[in-house]
Amino acid sequence: MSRFTGFLPLRRGLFEHVRNGRLGHRQAFCLIYILSQADTRTGIWRGCAKALSGELGMPERTARDILERLDQGGYIHRFTSPGSHTCYPILLHKYLITTGEHDGERLNALDSRTPVDLRYFRRRHNGEHGVEHGAAQKRIENRELIEEKNPAAQTAPPDQRRQPFIDFAYKTFVERFGQNPSWQGKDWKQLKTLLAATDARLEEIQARWRHYLASTEPFTAKKGGSLAYFCANFDAFINGPLLAPEKGTGHGKLTGEDLTRANLRAAGFPVN
């Protein structure tokens, strides 16, 4: 592994993301550090919040927040192990491979299914290896330059409801379960799909999320606050939490406002 020698290829577009606010200064610094530590053959860094905290001298809580934001922003793809506090594979999206069989290609972290089943943005074969490498790098830089100068070539701006809802869902999850969520790729994909499919206001989405966390119906409760499950069953929580059947009734469908408020209180949420 040659990551401790030579130079670090760094996309110039990264600083454009800092200028336009997509990436905070501390997040950018941590991302550059992680890039410098990744395996140059795969684009993978085995780390975690604790490792990042120890290496850069910041609180572990801050390091965890930064990794989560980088994951949400599509800069990295984490393969965490719920309940484990050891280092895990973190894939660096668009990392330029400089050694091994994929030399000259960039890692497609977002479409990689596992740390073993990796995807790459393929280079065009033009004969000499050095020509392949140079041509691939040139095409990538040209594409980024076009995107920066031509707003129409960029991807659509993020949904304005997305980050406020994520912050709200994260906070209420911790309040409900006493620990941080371990949401991963499928959760973010389902959230993106939901936001594209509904014009519900942020307040409505937040209200239904509270109903979801307050549900006591066994099947729903076993989902453990899965963001993906909530997004895929968004309309199930339109009228309030789903309740476990009351003894002797055979059903627990929540319909009354008083019952909704009672269950929200039972779940630990403040109710006026």
N, C-alpha and C positions, 0 to 999 in steps of 0.2 A: 504494500500500500504506500503510494508516494505522496500522500496529502501534506506531508510536512516539508516538502521541498518544492522548488519552482514557484509558479505564480497562480493566483486565483482568478479564473475567468469570471468577470462580473458584468451583467447586463446593464447598459447605461439607462435603460428604461426604469430601473429600480429607483433612481433619483427623481424621475418624473412622478412616480407614485408618491414620493415624499412631498414633492412640491404641491401636488394637487390634493393632498390630504388622505389618500388611500392608505398610506403607511406612515405610522408615527416614527419619530426619530429613534426612539429606543427599540422599537420593533425592527426597524431597518438595521440597526447595529447588531442586534441579536441574530437576525437572518444572515447577515454577512459573516458573523462568527460561525454559525452552523454550516454555512456553505464551505468555509475554510476547513471544517473538520470532517466533511463528508468523504466517503470512499470514492475516489476518483474513477473507479471502474463501474460503479452502480449509481452514484448520486444519493446514497443512503447514509444518514447519520444515526447511530445508535445512541440515543440520549433520553433525557426526561427533564422535567422542571427542576428536580434536585441537582442534576448534573449541570444544567445551565446556570442555576443559582450559584453553585460552588465555583464554577469557572469564571463567572463574570462579577461575582460579589454583589448579588442583588437578593432581595427576599424571595424565598421559594414561591410565595403566593404571586408575586409580580412575574416571576419566570413562567408560572403556570398560565397566567392570564395572557402573556405574550404568545406562548405556544398556541393557545386556543384561538387567539385573534389571527395569527398567521395561518392556521388551519382553515378558519372560516373565510379568510381572504383568498384562499387558493394558492398560497405560496408554498405550503407544505401539505403532506398527506400523512397523518399519524396512524400507526397501527398499535394502539394502546392495548394493555392487558388489564381489564377491570379488576380492581382489588390488589394489583401488583404495584410495588414501588420501585421496581427495577427498570433499567433502561430498555427502551423498545425501539423498533425501526421507525425512522422519520424520513419520508421521501421528499426530496427537494424538487419542486416542479420547475421544469425547463433547465435543470442543472446540466451543464455542458460536460459530457464524459470525455476525459482526456487520456485514459489508458484502457487497455483491454479490447475485446472484440467490438464494443460499441463506440470506440474512439471517434469523436467528431459528431456524435448524435446528442440530442437532449432528452432527458428523462421526462416522460409523460406521467407524472406522479398521480394526477387526478384520475386517470383511466387505468392505473395499475391495480389489479385486484388483490394482490398480496405482495409482500416484500420479495417473493420468489418469482411470481408471475408479473414481470415488469413490462411496461410499454415504453416505446421510444418514438420520438419524432425522427423519422428516417431521413438520412442524407441521400442525395442523388449520386449514383456511381459515375464518376467521370475519369476513371483510369487511375492515376497515381494517388496513393493514399493521402499525400499532402494536399493534392488538389481537392479531394473529397472533403477534407477537414476545412480548408479555406473556403470552399464554395458553400458549405453548410453554414459556416459562421456568417458569411457575407449575406446570404439569403435571410437569415434570422435578423441581422441588424437592419437590413433594408426594410423588412416587414414592420419592425418596431418603429422605424423612422416614419413610414407611411402612416401608421396608426396614430402616432403622436401629432402629425401635421394635418391629418384628415379625420375630424371627429366622426364622420360617417363610417369610417372603417373600423372604429372601435366597437367593443361590445356595448350593449345597452347599459345605462347606468343602473346601479343596484336599487332595488325596491326600497323606498324611504321607510317602509314599515319594518324591514328586516332586522337591522341592528337594534332598534329600540325593543323589538319583541324578544330578540335573543337575550338582551340584557335582563329584561323582565322575567323571561322563562328561567334563566340561570339563577337569578336571585330567589325566585319562589320555589325552585327545585331544592335549593340548599335549605330554605326555611322548612320545607316539607319533609325532606329525607335526612337532613343533617350532614350531607356530604355533597361533593361536586358531581355533576353528571358526567358520563363518559360518552357523550354523543360523538358519532363518527360520520364517515362519508354518506351513508344511507340517510341519516337524519337530515343533513344539510340538503341533500337532493330532494327529499320529500318536502322540506320547507320551501325550497325554490319552486317546486311544482304547485304547492298550495297557494303561494302568493301570486303566482301567475294565473291561477284559476279562479281566485276570488277577489272581489273588490271591497270586501269587508274592511271596515275601519280598524285601526290598530287597537282601539279600546274594545271592540267586539272580539278580536282574536285573543286578546289578553283575558277577557272574561271567560271565553270558552276554555282557555288553558287552565284557569283556576277551577272550572268545573271538572276538568279532566283530573287534576291532581286531587280533588276532593272526592272523587268517585270511590265507592266501596264495593261495587259489583266485582266479584272475585276475578273474572277473566280480565277486566280492565285494570284492576289493582295490581295484578301480577305483571303487568307491562312495566312496572317500576319507573314510570315517568319517561317512557320512550318518546322522544320527539317525533320520530318517524311514525309511530302508531297514532299519535295525536293528529298529525297532519293528514294521514290517510283516512282518519275517521272524524274529520273536523265537524261535520254536521250532527254527529251523535251527541255532542255536548251543547247543542243550541239552547236547550231548555233548562240546563242545570246538570249537576253531577248524576252519574248512574249509580244507583244504590243497590246494596245487597238485599235480597228478598227479606221482608219482615217475617217473623215466625207466624205461621198459620195463614199467610197470604198467597204464597207461591210466586209473587213477583215483587219487584222493587223499583219500578219505573218512577222517577221523580217528577212530580207535576206541581206541587204546591210551593209557593214562595217561602213559607215558613220553614218547610223541610229543606229547601235549598240553603237558606241561611244557617240552619242548624248544622248541616253537614260541612259548610264552609268553616264554621267555628270549630267543629270537631277536628278538622284537618289543620287547625292552627292559623287560619287566616283571619285578619281583623274584619269584622262586619259591623256596620253602623246600626 
